[in-house]
Amino acid sequence: CVVIFFIMTVDSFLYLQGDVDSVYANLFSWILPCGVFVVPFIDITLRSFGVVNTLQVTNGIGFVFGILLLIPSCLPVQAVNFGIFTCFRAFLYATLNTFIAYSFGVNTMGRLMGFVFTMAAIVTLLQYPFSVWAGATSFTTVNSVLLLTLGLFPVLATLIFQRSRNRGRTIVTATMVSHGSSEYGSIKLEEGVTL
């Protein structure tokens, strides 16, 4: 939601910061596609730290982006922030997909991604009134609220991950194995295969 809101309002935000000739807005449009160059770093982070810790790295990058966004009327800082935002966006989408596939399996990944993006679309519809309100006053209040909500997501992601990992514990099952036509049988123990 922070990603969509920023992309949706970056021109107005920069104009209120003093970018009346749209130099920084054009710079942002050139920097944003450079997220493809972040992919090797995402791969290294996922391999080195795992999915959950990479989510925390992603949230850390987003938090730094949000803090720098709150610095008023300093366009050179915002130019640096464009690069941080580009990294955050690349990390967010790549890690989100990896997290869902790893935590819930590829069989449910499509449904979960559909649900996640549907919820994001609904929130995006609600963001339009916020962008109009922020454009009329200042983006500081809205960006502060978005930064606060960004701080809640690491806690939620960790809880969801831990719950899904607890479900994946090995379970020993007992099944009855019959011996011909006799009523008696033996019990066979099997260890379940898990994540």
Secondary structure, 3 states (H helix, E strand, C coil): CHHHHHHHHHHHHHHHHCCCCCHHHHHHHHHHHHHHHHHHHHHHHHHHHHHHHHHHHHHHHHHHHHHHHCCCCCHHHHHHHHHHHHHHHHHHHHHHHHHHHHHHCHHHHHHHHHHHHHHHHHHHHHHHHHHHHHHHCCCHHHHHHHHHHHHHHHHHHHHHHHHHHHHCCCCEEEEEEECCCCCCEEEEEEECCCC
